[in-house]
Amino acid sequence: MKTFIIILISILLTYVDCKSQQTSAFDNDNFTLTVEFFPSFIPPSRLIIQKKKEKNRLVISNLYSKKRYNLLNDKKLTIEPFDSCLIKNNLSKRFYGDTIFRKKLEEASVAKDVFKQFIDSLTNINFSTHRSLYKEGVVDGITIYIRFRTDTSDHIFSLRCPDREDKEFIIIKSIFTLFEQSCKSASALNYLEHLKGYFDFGLQVKQISQNPLEYRFCNAISSGEKNEFYQLMNSLPLDKPVIFDFSNFRGMGTMFYTDFKEFIDKNPHVFWIAGEYSLRQITAIGVAKNRIVTTRKELQSALKKIH
C-alpha cells in the first residue's frame, strides 16, 4: 500500500510540474508574441500580441515587397530592413531584397477576459521551447513564423500548413479568435477572413442577424465543405427575406450554382451584397439585377420595396 501511495504521489507531482512548465511562458509580466503569415496568394502579414503588466495590445500589419509597394503607391507604408522579418531563407531574401514595406491595418487594446481566454486556450503549448512543424511536398499553402520573447527568453519556430489534426492548430485557432474579437476596422477583419481560408476551419459562413436573416460568406466554398453548405441551404426559410453578404467572398465551384438557383426560385426575396470578386459569380447563378446591391444603403432601400 505504501508503495502504491508513493507512486501515486510521484505521478501527481510530475503532472503538477508539467502543468507549471506549460504555463510558465505566459506567467511573465511582459511578453511579445510575433506571428508572421506567408500565404501563397495574398499579402503576408505580421500580427503582434503584447503583454506589458496589466496592459494587453495587438497590432496587425500587411507586409509588401518593393515591387508591390510601387504598385500600391501608398505613402503610409513604413520601410523596414528585411532582417526585421522572421523569415530568413535565401529565396525570400531574393524576392524582398533589403527592405520590406509594412502597412498597419489596426492597433487595439485587448479586453482582459478576451486575453485570459487566449492564454487559457494555449496552456498545452510552451512557446519558449516549441519545435517547428515541417511538411514535405507541400507546394502552395502557408508558412507561419512565430517568435516568443520575454525578459529571459527569445525563441523562434515555424509551422508549415498546420492541419486540424496537428496539435499546433490550436495556436492558429486561438490567434484568430483573439484578433476577430478585438479588431474593429473593416480592413483588418476582411484580411483576417481571407487569411483564415488557408486553414481548415470548415465552411466560413457567419450569421450576422436574425431579422432580417443575413449570412456573410467568407473566403470560398470548396467540395470539402459541401455537406455543411447543403445543411445551411436546407435550413433557410422560403417565406422570409434572406440576405447573402458576398462582399468579401472569393469564389466557389460551379457545382454550388444549382443550389443557390433552386433557392432563389423558391424564395423571391433573397438579396445579395456583391463584392469585387463575387459579382460575376452572383450574375452567373442567375440572380436578378434588382436583387444585387453593393452597399448597405442600397440594401435598406431594396428591403423597403418588398414591404
C-alpha positions, 0 to 999 in steps of 0.5 A: 500500500505504501508503495502504491501511495508513493507512486501515486504521489510521484505521478501527481507531482510530475503532472503538477510540474508539467502543468507549471512548465506549460504555463510558465511562458505566459506567467511573465509580466511582459511578453511579445508574441510575433506571428508572421503569415506567408500565404501563397496568394495574398499579402503576408502579414505580421500580427503582434500580441503584447503583454506589458503588466496589466496592459494587453495590445495587438497590432496587425500589419500587411507586409509588401515587397518593393515591387508591390509597394510601387504598385500600391503607391501608398505613402503610409507604408513604413520601410523596414530592413528585411532582417526585421522579418522572421523569415530568413531563407535565401529565396525570400531574401531574393524576392524582398531584397533589403527592405520590406514595406509594412502597412498597419491595418489596426492597433487595439487594446485587448479586453482582459477576459478576451486575453485570459481566454487566449492564454487559457486556450494555449496552456498545452503549448510552451512557446519558449521551447516549441519545435517547428512543424515541417511538411514535405511536398507541400507546394502552395499553402502557408508558412507561419513564423512565430517568435516568443520573447520575454525578459529571459527568453527569445525563441523562434519556430515555424509551422508549415500548413498546420492541419486540424489534426496537428496539435499546433492548430490550436495556436492558429485557432486561438490567434484568430479568435483573439484578433476577430474579437478585438479588431474593429476596422473593416480592413483588418477583419476582411484580411483576417477572413481571407487569411483564415481560408488557408486553414481548415476551419470548415465552411466560413459562413457567419450569421450576422442577424436574425431579422432580417436573416443575413449570412456573410460568406467568407473566403470560398466554398470548396467540395470539402465543405459541401455537406455543411453548405447543403445543411445551411441551404436546407435550413433557410426559410422560403417565406422570409427575406434572406440576405447573402453578404458576398462582399468579401467572398472569393469564389466557389465551384460551379457545382454550388450554382444549382443550389443557390438557383433552386433557392432563389426560385423558391424564395423571391426575396433573397438579396445579395451584397456583391463584392469585387470578386463575387459579382460575376459569380452572383450574375452567373447563378442567375440572380436578378439585377434588382436583387444585387446591391453593393452597399448597405444603403442600397440594401435598406432601400431594396428591403423597403420595396418588398414591404 
